[in-house]
Amino acid sequence: MSIESVLHLSAVLVTLAAAFGYLNHRWLRLPRTVGFVIIALFTSFAGLMIDALVPSLGFRAAVRGVLVDINLHDTLMKGMLGFLLFAGALSVDLDDLLKRRWAISMLATVGTLTGTLLVSVLTYAGWRALGFDVSWLQCLIFGALISPTDPIAVLGVLKKVAVPRTLQAKIAGESLFNDGIGVVTFTVLVGLGAGAASHDSISAVAVAELLFTEVVGGITLGLLTGYLTFRVMRQVDEHNLEVLMTLSLVMVTSAVAGQLHVSGPLAVVVAGLFIGNHGVRFAMSTNTREHIETFWSLLDEILNSVLFLIIGFEVVALSLSGRVGLAVGLAIPVVLAARFVSVAGSITLLGLVRTFTRGAIPVLTWGGLRGGISVALALSLPPSPTKDLLLAATYGVVVFSIVVQGLTIESVVRRTVPTTEA
């Protein structure tokens, strides 16, 4: 795409985001994440109906062309994701995370991998029963991309829902870190699939080394770039320059992570936590802190609005049929069941040595939203006879998660958490 085309496309997206934001603020009054998806879905379905009645309008073809130009995978994973994760991590209290580090670590690692395995087993059995020719590896890939909770969706909803501080820290912390674990697992599994297709053998040792390099390398890189930026910020007190430094931090960290083949999401999250906590306390004046918080809050809102607008329109790109609809309908309860088992198992084990807020399991289960990262990963899958199935199932789970779970999580909190803790 030319620069002019990018500017035109950006103008359309931002204008639509502003218009949909006005509609939501004026009439729907839903959490912005949920509101954007609902309005975009309604617009998409209305356009498809009109397109079916008047084919000459070419609505589906036009929207699909725009979505191809946007390329959600590259736009999100190589562009927007670093900024969104940094903005989210910047506002998270590190002390709260450290106090609950064992629960967050267990949920982000063991919980994510358990969920991946359970989703793959259940979807393999269910989809094969429906007549789909899917392999174990394809179901594992689906489990890897759908099991991690999405920090962008989760943090967006948590801003509007009164969740107890203890649970909020667990939900936010898990979503920030299991995203990196999930992306790494997905990358490894897709690599295994490519190796199998080309008859190249990949050893278990190589897989373990890749996981270790991605995770540990990402965390180390985030600590290093965050610390270097912190040291420079300590030497100045000029809010515009320091805002520019945080912007540079995200870009450089993401770029270096790509060159070193380590986890960019984990690196950016760690850098954001470092600057948002240690940097705020020891390297920023009150004036600088306010400007940095305002800048990243605004950028977060703009990028979130555009992202969930695109997610709502992605329904136009799906190839749906009755059988695929049944597969999507199966995937939604399967993912919820796997999430429940992974959360309950982690909390039960840790409950032997520490106490948890009553209602932690249902709130963590229902509050584990999926979002744009899952859709972007599904879109990045290489062409195959089952790609349409995996994409449709991913999209169905994501929309259900954002709309249904996002709208009802507050009710779940009220019903399951004692009022003295909520």
Buried (B, 14 or more C-beta within 10 A) or exposed (E): EEEEEEEEBEEEBBEBBEEBBEBBEEEBEBBBBBBBBBBBBEBBEEBBEEBEEEEEEEBBEEBBEBBEEBBBBEBBBBEBBBBBBBBBBBBBBBEBBEEBEEBBBBBBBBBBBBBBBBBBBBBBEBBEEEEBEBBEBBBBBBBBBBBBBBBBBBBBBBEBBEBBEBBBBBBBBBBBBBBBBBBBBBBBBBBBBEEEEEEEEBEEEBBEEBBEBBBEBBBBBBBBBBBEBBEBBEEEEBBEEBBEBBBEBBEBBBEBBEEBEBBBBBBBBBBBBBBBBBBBEEBBEEEBBEBBBEBBBEBBBBBBBBBBBBBBBBBBBBEEEEEBEBBBBBBBEBBBBBBBBBBBBBBEEBBEEEEBBBBBBBBBBBBBBBBBBBBBBBBBBEEBEBBBBBBBBBBBBBBBBBBEBBBEBBEBBEEBBEEEEB
